[in-house]
C-alpha cells in the first residue's frame, strides 16, 4: 500500500489510508430501527452533463449501487436531495429513476421510499392549485412504482403559501388520498435556501408547531417525519411530541449516532445521505444495536462523524459532490462525473481532506484502489502526488 501527498487545507502532507475495519459485507434489515440510505445517482460520463441540461444517467451503475445498499439491509430513499433533486436531476429524470428503482426493489425485495415533490412546475408564480396537482402527479408515479411516498418540501409551496393554514390545507388534501402512510420531509435552509419560511414561518418553533399539528390531524396517514435541520435538540423535542406510532427519521448528518441510539424517552430512525458512503458502517452498527451491544454500535459509527461533518460542511447543499467523489474512490463508479457538472462544486483541498477523513473512518473497502484514484484525480488538477 502506497502513501500519497495530499494538498490539505493546512498544507501538503503525505498520507496512507489504514486497512478498513471488519464490517458487514451483507446483512438483513435491522429489527430495532428503520434505516434508509438516501442514494446518489451516477451520471453517464459520456454525456455533456452541462448545468441546466437534462440529466443523463449511467443506469447500470446507478441501479447497482441501490442493490449494494439493499444487500446491506438498508432501505433506499430515492429521487431525493442526495440524488441531486433540484440540483441537476429534473422531474423527467426523477420519474424514470423512481420507475427503474421500483422494478429493482420488487426484484430484490428491498425497501424503497421515493420523493414526491412539485419540481415539474415551471411557472414563476405557482398557485396553491398548481402545487396540489403537481404533488398528486408525482405521488401517483411513486405509488405506481410500489414505493413509499416521501412528501418532499416544495419550493413552489414555499412561494405560493401565505401562512400555516395553506400548508395544513395542502398536506391534508394529499395525505387523505395516499394509499399507505407517507414520510413527511422538513428540509432546512442549509440544504436548500429556497425553503426559507417553510411551514409558514421563519420562526422554527412556530414551524415545528405547524408540522406537529399537520401530523396530529393526519396521524393515520403519516409513517414518520424526516428532519434535516442539523439541530439535534430541536429534533429530539419534536420527536418526543409526535403522536404515538409516528416515527422520527433523523436527517441530521452531524449528530446521527446519538439520535439513532436515543435515550430513555425514545430514539430516531434514520433517513440519511451520509449512509450512502458509510453504508457498511451503518449496517454493522445497526446489527450491533439489534443485539443490544451499544458499545459496539458506538465503536463502529462514532468514528464516521468527522467525515460526515466535513462532507456536509457549508455550503451544505454541495455535499452531493463529496458523496459522489467517495463513491468513485470506493469503486462504485468509474468516473467522478455528476449531473449538471456538480463535480466542480467543491475545491481540491476540500476533497483531499475528505479522502483523508474517509480513510481514517475506514470508508474505503480497497484503500489501494482509493489511493490510486485519488492520485489520478490530483494529477489532473496539476498536483504532484
C-alpha angles and dihedrals in degrees: 000000000000130000127232136214107242124198093223124183091255094046139291117314136170113242138181118192113231124236110280121255122257102274136167116281091190131003141174118247112283116259099203098051138024108232131185126183111212101226130218125223126239114231120220103253091207092061124084094243093197124175109271094015123120113272118257112197135197094233097189093055094039094054094040089059091054090052087051091056093047091049088061092054095253124133117235121235104199140187090024136117095297089055087060093256104176091009102074105322107095127196093267091056092042092051092054091045091052092049095047094043090049091056091049091049092053091048095050101031092240124155113248134187121178135195120251114192142141103261094126088074112104101174115112093222109037120189125223088253089055090051093050094050092047092051091047092052092052094043089055091054093048093047092046087056090056092245130134113254121245107195100218122209108263126224088200092054091048087056098042102041120093095196148322094308092063090054091048091050096048096043092044091054092048096046091050091063106039116112096225136013113292137210115244116215127213107187114188127224092255086071097036121010090194089072094068109143096017115173087031103290142068087214103093093207091057091044090052090050090054096050090045090052091049090049094048093049092050102028095137090060098043117085091179148309127256114215119200102176099115087230112120095187093052091047092050093049093051091044090057091050097050119112115263112278095023112116129221109221108199116224091174105125090182100056107020101127094061095039093051092045089050130181140260090295098052145287142251125251115217142251103162139164090205089064087070095073096029099042095132091050090050093049093047093047093048091050088053090050090052087057091049091246101139092167092060090044092056093042091057102037107033095064088062093064098087088053092048094048092052092044091055097038117136128317077048096182089072094063088106089074090061093045092055092043090055091047089055093048091047092054100251093121133020100225137040095233128133139194110267093013091282091151086087094059096091126053128240095253091052090052092045090054088046089055091051094048092046089051092050090049092051093241095143114083088195110031092184092057091046092050093048092050092046089052092049090050093050091048090057088054093053099257125138110229 
